[in-house]
Amino acid sequence: MINSRYNPTRRALIFWTLFIGIGAVAGSVEMLADPTGKAMGMDALLPFFKKLPFSDLLFKNYIFSGIALLIVNGITNLTAAVLLILKRRSGIVLGTVFGITLMLWICIQFYMFPINFMSTIFFIFGAIQAATGYAAYVFERQESFSVNENGYPNIGTEKQRLVVYFSRMGYVKKAALEEANRTGAYIYEIKTDEKTDGTLGFWWCGRYGMHAWDMLILPIGIDLTRFDHITICSPIWVFGLSAPVRAFCRQSGGKIKEADYILVHHQKTPYFNAAKEMDMLLGLKNSPAKSICCRRGKYLSEKHN
Ligand SMILES: Cc1cc2nc3c(=O)[nH]c(=O)nc-3n(C[C@H](O)[C@H](O)[C@H](O)COP(=O)(O)O)c2cc1C
């Protein structure tokens, strides 16, 4: 995929799992090779382990710590790295979980030792690994979402109806195609030359959302007055109507006889405020609206006004 956000994030997660995994294996080998800790200059740290339960049994030397390090941070992270290299989705989940595991491991060190550089930096590494894993999970789900436009044979069979939509990543597009297929309506996509895709596009759209601005759209290439009913589908941007749909509605005031709205968003709360704004811009009143919660391509719940 061009401009994939998943691929570089996956590579970053491979780096973290390998870095932590290899480091943990090396550390545990050193501990097991010399359980007194003298070779690593860690023998002076053994008294700190007295704070832990069963210390007389487990922490007289570094054997138990070495085995624990190997299992908890070594083999685990290397397994995640292999799964990520093999492009398995389970590698993403495990890479994220083992970032959190590292943070918990370091929390034990925070409890035992006075505040120190190594524990702090490895806690930060764990946090970065977990965040990278979560980002890889989100990007993978986003990029594996696709809409098959050929799967909607009923579209365009009912000449008096139209479905209009704007969509960045395809979630609104799928809801719009399904509605058009259900009613037989024609379909029209609102387009813009502004940057809306990828991470930069997200922030650029966010700027428009925050200010409740209109976004410059390509000229509306369809005669709206010839339809009896139009369904307008929009994503929610920053708790309100998306900027391209706002621009569309402003330009279409007085041309649309009857409308209903489909709003698609990430949060579970409905956003009927966006439907009200569309009614206001179009000069309509109390048009029906559907507010759909969609997370990474899964349509979770639907509310009606
Ligand atoms: C700039 C921006 C702001 C967003 N703000 C919200 C928000 O306030 N509430 C919400 O639930 N979803 C928000 N979202 C998520 C989108 O509404 C949601 O992912 C929607 O399904 C996107 O559909 P699309 O990919 O077809 O454009 C926002 C998305 C973008 C790009």
The ligand as a Gaussian input file, in Angstrom:
#p B3LYP/6-31G(d) Opt

LIG

0 1
 C       -9.981000      15.279000      12.190000
 C      -10.857000      14.209000      12.770000
 C      -11.572000      14.455000      13.924000
 C      -12.388000      13.470000      14.462000
 N      -13.148000      13.762000      15.562000
 C      -14.006000      12.830000      16.066000
 C      -14.831000      13.121000      17.189000
 O      -14.844000      14.222000      17.731000
 N      -15.627000      12.132000      17.662000
 C      -15.659000      10.885000      17.098000
 O      -16.392000      10.030000      17.576000
 N      -14.884000      10.587000      16.014000
 C      -14.059000      11.523000      15.490000
 N      -13.271000      11.239000      14.396000
 C      -13.314000       9.877000      13.830000
 C      -14.163000       9.784000      12.562000
 O      -15.401000      10.432000      12.704000
 C      -14.434000       8.311000      12.242000
 O      -13.202000       7.616000      12.206000
 C      -15.166000       8.114000      10.951000
 O      -15.577000       6.766000      10.850000
 C      -14.296000       8.455000       9.760000
 O      -14.938000       8.047000       8.562000
 P      -14.150000       8.106000       7.174000
 O      -12.882000       7.409000       7.391000
 O      -15.032000       7.391000       6.199000
 O      -13.956000       9.546000       6.805000
 C      -12.464000      12.198000      13.844000
 C      -11.736000      11.963000      12.680000
 C      -10.949000      12.956000      12.129000
 C      -10.190000      12.703000      10.863000

